[in-house]
Amino acid sequence: SFHQRRSSAPLERKIAQEGVLLYNGQNQNREWFDIAGMDLASAEYLLGMHPLPIEIICYHCAQAAEKTKGHFKGTLASFGLEPPRSHDLVQLCKLCCQTDPEFEQLANACVELTPYGVQFRYTSDLELTEEDAERALQECRIIRAFVEQHTLSQEENA
């Protein structure tokens, strides 16, 4: 909730000042996972529009995937590794694969979605089709299902 986030602000400032990051907050990961679900739901809702806003659908899918990065970073931290300060899902996925081979099943989805998070923030000559939007949704669902099954279930059992 807002009150919880506000009350932890001094800790967050201290962490930022000292350069130490914490990624094992179950509540924060769950909150980001829920927000990612809203991005995915928005992308799915937009499928009903005509003309189809393909770029926006792809962008929401990339954002939904990107919001799961805390789970990637949490995995690295659980193995005693310092997670990089990065939003690059491809890089995070590669690092997670070194500690947990199950992350390999996300490699293609991360490669597919990562560019959509950057390309549509700026003007781009990239032309996308409806198939691209469908694929982005499919890849986003793969990442979401993996995080839900693999990472969140581990946190609940911890």
N, C-alpha and C positions, 0 to 999 in steps of 0.2 A: 504494500500500500504506500501511498504518498508519505504518510507519517513515518513509516519504517525507513523509507529511503532517505528522508530528510534527517532523521536522527542518526543515520550512519554516515552523513556527509563528512564530519571531522575525520573519521577513520579513513574514508576514501581519499580525502586530501592528504592525509599522512602517508598513505600508501603511494599516492602519486608523487609526493615530494621525495620519498625515500626510494622510489623506483622499484618497489616490491608489489607484485600483483597476486591476488588471491583468486583462484578459479574453482574452489570446491564448495561454494555456497549453493546448497541445494535449492533454497527458495529463489535465489536469483536466477539460477539455470531454469527452474520451472517457469518463472515469470517470463523469461526470454522465449522459452519454448511456446508458451501460450501466445505471446505477441507474434511469434513466427506463424502460428496457426491462423492468426488474423490476416497476415499477408497472404498465406495460401488460400484462405477463404475468399479474400478479395480477388485474387487471380481467377479462381474458379467462378466467381460471380460475373466477372467481366467476360467470360466465355459467351454469355447470353446477349452481349451487345452487338449491334450492327451499325457501322462497320466494326469489325473486331479490332480492339486496341492491342495488337500483338506485342508491341514494344513494352507496353505497360504491364501486360500479363507476364512477360519474361522478366521484367524488372522486379515485380512482386515476388516471383519465384526465387530469384537470386537473393532478394532481401530476406525471405523466409529461411533460405538455406544459410545465409550469412549469420543470422541470429542464433544459429545453433553452435557457433564457434566456441562458445563457452564450454560446451560439452567436449569439443576437440581439445581445448586447452586444459580442461579438467583432467582428461585422460593423461595428457603429458605430465601434468603436475603430480598425478597419482603415482607415476613412475619416477618421481624425483627430478624431472626435467623442467627447465625454465621455458615456458611457452614463449614464442616470439610475439612481439607486439605487431600483429599482422591481422588483416582481414582476409588474406588470401587463403581460401579454402583448399586450394590445390596443395599449397605448401603445408598447411596444417594437417591435411590428410596424409601426405607423404611421411611427415614426422610421426603421426599416430600409427601408421603401418609398421614402423620400426619397433613399436612397443606392443602393438596388438594387430595381428594380421587380418582380423575381421574388418578393419577399416578399408581394406583393399576393395571391398565391394562398393565403396562410395567413390572411388577414384574417377570413374567416368562421369558420374553426376556432378562432382565438384568441377571437373574440367568443363563440362557443358554449361554450368550455371555461372561460374565466376565472371566471365566477360559481361554478362547482362547487368551486373551490378555497377559496372563502370561505364560501359558504352552509352547507356541511356541517360546518364547524368549530364552528358555533354552531347553536342550535335555529332551525328554519326551518319555515314553513308551506308551503313549496314542495312540490307534489305532482308526482312524476315517474312516467313510464311506462316500460315495457320499450323502447319506441321511443327514448326519451331516452337510455337506456343504450347502445343500439346506435349511435345517432348520436354519442355521446361517444366511443365506441371508434373509429368511422370518422374523426372529426375528429382524434383523437389519432394515429391511423396516418398521416394526411396530414401532420401536423407532423413526425412521426418520419421519414417517408420523405424529406421535403424536407430536413431537417437532415442526414440520412445522405447523400443525393445531393449536395446543394448545398454545405453548409458543411464537413462532414468531409472531403469529397474535395478542397476548396480547401486545407484545412489540411495534408493529406497531400502536396499538390503544392507547398506553400510551402517 
